[in-house]
């Protein structure tokens, strides 16, 4: 998650804080705090998916970040 947040920060800096991307980053940062509580993390799955989709739309050129975001969703589905 930290790598994703850093990549989003770089995009925000370069683009001047697009509101949708900034909101998605806030959501991901908040969910990062839930990472050790699997029940809360699973309850927030839909928020994770929405934030991931927003980031993927706003930063469509970063395939590696797209894969990392889907890995997070898979972790919630199968690992948490």
ZIDASUL-V577632 format. One record per pair of residues at least 24 apart in sequence whose C-alpha atoms are under 10 Angstrom apart, sorted by the first residue. I is the first residue (numbers start at 1). J is the second residue. D is the distance in whole Angstrom. If there is no record, write none. Layout:
# ZIDASUL-V577632
i=(I/I)
j=(J/J)
d=(D/D)
This chain:
# ZIDASUL-V577632
i=(1/1/1/1/1/1/1/1/1/2/2/2/3/3/4/4/4/4/4/4/4/4/5/5/5/7/7/7/8/8/8/8/11/11/18/20/20/20/20/20/21/21/21/21/21/21/21/21/22/22/22/23/23/23/24/24/24/24/24/24/24/24/25/25/25/25/26/27/27/28/28/28/35/35/36/37/38/38/38/39/39/40/41/41/41/42/42/42/42/42/42/43/44/45/45/45/45/46/48/48/48/49)
j=(28/29/31/32/35/68/69/71/72/28/29/32/65/68/28/29/55/64/65/66/68/69/29/32/65/59/62/65/55/58/59/65/58/59/58/51/54/55/57/58/51/52/54/55/56/57/58/59/51/54/55/51/54/55/48/50/51/52/53/54/55/58/51/52/54/55/51/51/52/52/55/69/76/80/80/80/76/79/80/76/80/80/76/77/80/73/75/76/77/78/80/76/76/72/73/76/77/73/72/73/76/73)
d=(8/8/9/7/9/8/8/10/8/10/9/8/9/9/9/10/10/10/6/9/7/8/7/10/10/10/9/8/8/10/8/9/9/8/9/9/7/8/10/8/8/10/7/6/9/9/7/9/10/10/9/8/9/10/9/8/5/7/9/7/7/10/7/9/9/8/9/7/10/8/10/10/9/9/9/8/8/9/5/10/8/10/7/10/8/10/10/6/7/10/7/9/9/10/7/7/8/9/8/7/9/7)
